[in-house]
Amino acid sequence: MTAEVVSLGCRLNLSESERLRVMLAGSDDLIVINSCAVTAEAVRQTRQAIRRARKAQPDARLLVTGCAAEVERAQLAAMPEVDGLIENAAKLDPRAWNVPPQRQTVAPAHTRAFVQVQNGCDHACTFCIIPQGRGKSRSTSLHDVLRDIAHHLDGGAKEVVLTGVDLTSWGADLPNEPRLGDLVTAILDGFPQLGRLRLSSLDGIEIDEQLLELLGYEARVMPHIHLSLQSGDDLILKRMKRRHSRRDAVTLVDGLRARRPDLSVGADIIAGFPTEDVAAHDSNLSIIRELAIVHGHVFPYSSRPGTPAARMPQTAPATIKARAAELRSAVAAERQSWLSSLIGTPLAVLAERDGTGHATNFARVSLPAGTLPGSITTITPNRIIEGLLA
């Protein structure tokens, strides 16, 4: 038996939830809600998950951790369904859960392994509450990263995904201040059997030259980037206190595509940031087309208490909702065009357990019945069915 862990939010939370399941093995009648606070909607979903879990298991002990457990601590603690809160910074410490120390808290993976290499953030984007929930940037040591990856590979993982709150800041707090490119090189050198290495969200302005070369030319680094873009408008980017311009993002993607034409691009984009006018919204729409963003995470702006953006002139909720829908429609159009361009192209697909899999460029592909999860198979798609290549 093991605890039931409900994960909300980012890939980092997903990675941490897998480690929690291993660490809490044997802790039956325990429910853990690994919460998210990135938007007001994420907090609402956290509350909903708490109520749903309590209704399903009225006699279980229910504990909440994650970002919402920090930034919404009093409100969550007051919920009658909640038995206790675990500090986000302590959630991977067995002592916080009163369980014996584990020699290894990394869950073996059968397909893709999410490996946390960094946590927290030292930046101060005006809209973001995550530093309040995650604290300052902390890098996992190279030794520990390599140990975790070795464990996942021994467990059968065929692809490793590096995750972090601010992944590209990895190394800044370590001796000699290595860069993320150094970490990726060490992983590739240390594990020649690893055929697929993928990176989660990147801050484009922080990408070092070595990482840029690896993204452009290294076949084992997947041809897929996801940018922490947030906006395509320069004035809004300044008001967000982002450190890149629209031109920086375009130059980065153009340079990578010149080296690697099969590169697919994803991005986080915020709809309806305070003071956003029609022209700024049009800049968001146009950068989706200019960068050919096919993996888009569109976030309707959500005012978070205590952030500078909450004190700026707010965009009307109905306008935010409408603009988010337009942005999602623009991403969907780019995605459909991209998927259509892949018909007839042989794709190496890593099979998941749900009958689908991801190609190297992160296109999702429907697989033939009986395909073994964890296997890599070549599929030449001939159609698109409900957003999947088949």
C-alpha positions in Angstrom: 0.0 0.0 0.0 1.1 3.6 -0.5 -0.4 7.0 -0.1 -2.6 8.5 -2.7 -0.9 11.6 -4.1 -2.9 14.1 -6.1 -0.7 16.3 -8.2 -1.8 19.7 -9.6 0.1 22.2 -11.7 3.5 22.0 -13.3 5.9 19.2 -14.4 8.0 19.9 -11.3 5.0 19.1 -9.1 4.5 15.9 -11.1 8.1 14.9 -10.6 7.9 15.6 -6.8 4.6 13.7 -6.6 6.3 10.6 -8.0 9.0 10.9 -5.4 6.4 11.3 -2.7 4.6 8.1 -3.7 7.9 6.2 -3.2 8.8 7.9 0.0 5.3 7.3 1.5 5.1 3.7 0.5 3.3 1.8 3.3 1.5 4.9 4.5 -2.0 3.7 3.8 -5.1 5.8 4.6 -3.1 8.9 3.6 -4.0 11.4 0.9 -1.6 14.1 -0.1 -2.7 17.0 -2.2 0.4 18.5 -4.0 -1.1 21.9 -4.7 -0.5 24.7 -7.2 -1.0 28.5 -6.7 0.2 29.9 -10.1 -3.3 31.4 -10.7 -6.5 31.8 -8.8 -8.0 29.0 -10.9 -5.2 26.7 -9.8 -6.1 27.5 -6.2 -9.7 26.8 -6.9 -8.8 23.4 -8.4 -6.7 22.7 -5.3 -9.7 23.3 -3.1 -11.9 21.2 -5.4 -9.3 18.3 -5.3 -9.3 18.5 -1.5 -13.1 18.3 -1.3 -13.3 15.5 -3.8 -10.6 13.5 -2.1 -12.3 13.8 1.3 -15.6 12.8 -0.1 -14.1 9.7 -1.7 -12.2 8.7 1.5 -13.8 10.3 4.5 -11.7 8.4 7.1 -8.3 9.0 5.5 -5.7 11.5 6.8 -5.5 14.3 4.3 -2.4 16.5 4.1 -1.7 19.4 1.7 1.7 20.5 0.4 2.9 22.5 -2.6 2.8 26.1 -3.5 -0.8 26.8 -2.4 0.1 25.4 1.0 2.5 28.3 1.3 0.7 31.3 -0.3 -2.8 30.3 0.8 -1.8 28.7 4.1 -4.4 30.1 6.4 -7.3 29.6 4.0 -6.4 25.9 3.3 -5.7 25.2 6.9 -9.2 26.4 7.7 -10.9 23.9 5.4 -12.6 21.2 7.5 -11.4 18.5 5.1 -7.7 19.3 5.7 -5.9 17.5 8.6 -2.6 19.4 8.1 -0.2 21.2 5.9 3.4 20.3 5.0 5.8 23.1 4.0 6.6 23.1 0.4 10.4 23.3 1.0 10.2 20.2 3.3 7.9 18.0 1.3 10.6 15.7 0.1 12.1 15.3 3.6 10.9 12.1 5.2 11.0 13.7 8.6 8.2 16.1 7.6 6.0 13.0 7.2 7.2 11.0 10.1 8.4 8.2 7.9 11.8 6.4 8.1 14.6 8.0 5.9 14.8 6.5 2.5 18.0 5.7 0.7 16.3 6.6 -2.6 13.2 8.6 -3.2 13.2 8.7 -6.9 10.5 6.6 -8.5 11.5 4.3 -11.3 9.9 5.2 -14.6 8.7 2.9 -17.3 8.7 5.5 -20.1 9.7 9.1 -19.4 11.4 10.2 -16.2 11.0 13.7 -14.8 14.2 14.7 -13.0 14.1 17.8 -10.8 17.4 19.6 -11.0 16.4 23.0 -9.7 13.8 24.6 -7.4 12.8 28.2 -6.5 13.4 31.4 -8.3 15.5 34.6 -7.7 13.6 36.7 -10.3 10.8 39.1 -9.5 8.3 39.0 -12.4 5.5 41.3 -11.4 2.7 38.8 -11.9 4.3 35.8 -10.3 3.6 34.4 -6.8 5.7 31.2 -7.2 8.8 32.6 -5.4 6.6 32.9 -2.3 5.7 29.3 -2.6 9.1 27.9 -3.7 11.7 30.3 -2.2 15.0 31.2 -3.6 16.7 29.3 -6.5 18.5 26.1 -5.4 20.3 23.8 -7.7 20.6 20.1 -7.3 24.3 19.0 -7.3 25.7 17.4 -10.4 26.4 14.2 -8.4 22.8 14.0 -7.2 21.4 14.6 -10.7 23.5 11.9 -12.2 22.5 9.5 -9.4 18.8 10.2 -9.9 19.1 9.6 -13.7 21.0 6.4 -13.2 18.2 5.2 -10.9 15.6 6.0 -13.5 17.5 4.4 -16.3 17.9 1.2 -14.2 14.1 1.3 -13.8 13.5 1.3 -17.5 13.1 4.9 -18.5 13.8 5.7 -22.1 13.6 9.4 -21.9 14.7 11.9 -19.2 13.0 15.3 -18.8 14.9 17.9 -16.8 12.6 20.0 -14.7 12.8 23.1 -12.5 11.0 26.3 -11.6 13.7 28.3 -13.3 15.6 25.5 -15.1 18.1 27.7 -17.0 19.3 29.2 -13.7 20.8 25.8 -12.7 24.3 26.1 -11.3 24.3 29.7 -10.3 24.5 28.8 -6.6 27.0 25.9 -7.1 30.8 26.1 -6.8 32.4 27.5 -10.0 28.8 28.5 -11.2 28.4 25.9 -13.9 25.6 26.5 -16.5 22.8 24.3 -17.7 24.8 23.4 -20.8 27.5 21.9 -18.6 24.9 19.8 -16.8 23.4 18.5 -20.1 26.9 17.7 -21.4 27.7 15.8 -18.3 24.5 13.8 -18.6 25.1 12.9 -22.2 28.7 11.9 -21.5 27.8 9.9 -18.4 24.9 8.0 -20.0 25.7 7.0 -23.6 22.7 4.6 -23.4 20.3 7.5 -22.9 18.8 8.2 -26.3 16.3 11.0 -25.4 16.9 14.0 -23.2 14.3 16.7 -23.0 14.2 20.0 -21.3 11.1 21.6 -19.6 10.4 25.3 -19.7 13.4 27.5 -20.5 14.0 31.2 -20.0 15.4 32.1 -23.4 17.6 35.0 -22.2 19.4 32.6 -19.8 20.3 29.9 -22.4 24.1 29.6 -22.4 26.2 29.1 -25.6 27.0 25.5 -24.8 23.3 24.7 -24.3 22.5 26.6 -27.5 24.9 24.3 -29.4 23.4 21.2 -27.9 19.9 22.3 -28.7 20.9 23.0 -32.3 23.1 20.0 -33.1 22.9 17.2 -30.5 20.6 14.4 -31.7 20.0 13.0 -28.2 18.6 16.4 -27.1 15.1 16.4 -28.3 14.1 19.0 -31.1 11.6 20.7 -28.8 11.8 23.8 -26.7 9.2 25.4 -24.4 9.9 29.0 -23.7 8.8 31.1 -20.7 7.7 33.8 -23.1 4.7 35.3 -21.4 4.1 38.0 -23.9 4.9 39.1 -27.5 4.7 42.8 -26.6 7.8 44.7 -25.5 6.0 47.2 -23.2 4.0 44.4 -21.5 7.3 42.5 -21.1 8.8 45.5 -19.3 5.8 45.8 -17.1 6.1 42.1 -16.3 9.7 42.7 -15.4 10.8 40.1 -17.9 14.4 40.3 -19.1 13.9 39.5 -22.8 12.4 41.4 -25.6 10.2 40.2 -28.5 13.2 40.4 -30.8 15.3 38.2 -28.4 12.7 35.5 -28.6 12.5 35.7 -32.4 16.2 35.7 -32.8 16.6 32.7 -30.5 14.0 30.6 -32.4 15.2 31.6 -35.8 18.7 30.7 -34.9 17.7 27.3 -33.6 15.5 26.5 -36.6 18.3 27.4 -38.9 20.4 24.7 -37.3 17.5 22.3 -36.6 14.6 22.7 -39.0 12.5 20.0 -37.2 12.4 22.0 -34.0 9.0 22.4 -32.4 8.3 25.4 -30.2 6.1 25.7 -27.1 5.5 28.8 -25.0 3.7 30.1 -21.9 1.6 33.2 -22.8 -0.4 35.3 -20.5 -3.7 36.8 -21.8 -5.0 40.1 -20.5 -2.1 41.3 -18.4 -2.8 44.6 -16.6 -2.7 47.6 -19.1 -2.8 45.3 -22.1 -4.5 47.1 -24.9 -5.6 45.8 -28.3 -2.2 46.4 -29.9 -0.5 44.4 -27.2 -2.9 41.6 -27.6 -2.3 41.6 -31.3 1.4 41.3 -30.5 0.6 38.1 -28.6 -1.4 36.8 -31.5 1.3 37.7 -34.1 4.2 36.1 -32.1 2.3 32.8 -32.0 2.4 32.9 -35.8 5.9 34.3 -36.1 7.4 31.6 -33.9 5.0 28.9 -35.1 4.1 28.0 -31.5 2.5 24.6 -31.5 2.6 23.7 -27.8 1.0 26.7 -26.2 0.1 27.1 -22.5 -2.2 30.1 -22.5 -2.9 31.5 -19.0 -5.7 34.0 -18.5 -4.1 36.7 -16.3 -5.0 36.1 -12.6 -4.2 38.8 -10.0 -2.2 37.2 -7.2 -2.2 38.9 -3.8 0.9 40.9 -3.0 2.4 41.0 -6.5 3.1 44.3 -8.2 0.9 43.5 -11.1 -2.1 43.3 -8.7 -1.7 47.0 -8.2 -1.7 47.9 -11.9 -4.8 48.9 -13.8 -6.6 45.6 -14.4 -8.0 44.2 -17.7 -11.7 43.4 -17.6 -12.4 39.7 -16.8 -14.6 39.3 -19.9 -11.8 40.8 -22.1 -9.2 38.4 -20.5 -11.4 35.4 -21.2 -12.0 36.5 -24.9 -8.3 37.1 -25.5 -7.3 33.8 -24.0 -9.7 32.1 -26.3 -8.2 33.9 -29.3 -4.7 33.0 -28.3 -5.7 29.3 -27.9 -7.4 29.4 -31.3 -4.2 30.8 -32.8 -2.1 28.1 -31.2 -4.6 25.4 -32.4 -4.3 26.7 -36.0 -0.5 26.6 -35.8 -0.6 23.1 -34.3 -3.0 21.8 -37.0 -0.8 23.1 -39.7 2.3 21.6 -38.1 0.7 18.2 -37.6 -0.5 18.2 -41.2 3.1 18.8 -42.3 4.2 15.6 -40.4 1.8 13.3 -42.3 3.9 10.8 -44.3 7.0 11.5 -42.1 8.5 8.6 -40.2 8.5 9.5 -36.4 10.3 7.7 -33.6 7.6 7.5 -30.9 8.1 6.6 -27.2 5.0 4.7 -26.2 3.1 5.7 -23.1 0.7 3.6 -21.1 -2.4 5.1 -22.5 -2.0 3.9 -26.1 -0.4 7.1 -27.3 3.2 8.3 -27.4 5.4 11.3 -28.0 7.7 11.7 -31.1 11.0 13.4 -30.6 9.4 16.8 -31.5 6.8 16.2 -28.8 4.0 15.5 -31.3 1.5 13.2 -29.7 0.8 10.0 -31.7 -1.9 7.4 -31.5 -0.2 3.9 -31.4 -1.4 0.5 -32.7 -3.1 -1.7 -30.1 -0.6 -3.9 -28.2 2.3 -1.4 -28.5 4.5 -2.1 -25.4 4.7 0.9 -23.1 8.3 2.2 -22.9 9.1 0.9 -26.4 10.3 3.2 -29.1 8.6 2.5 -32.4 8.6 4.2 -35.8 5.3 5.4 -36.9 4.5 7.0 -40.3 1.2 8.9 -39.7 -1.4 9.2 -42.5 -4.1 11.2 -40.8 -5.0 13.4 -37.8 -7.6 12.2 -35.3 -8.8 14.6 -32.6 -5.4 16.3 -32.4 -3.4 13.2 -32.5 -1.3 11.9 -35.4 -2.3 8.4 -36.4 
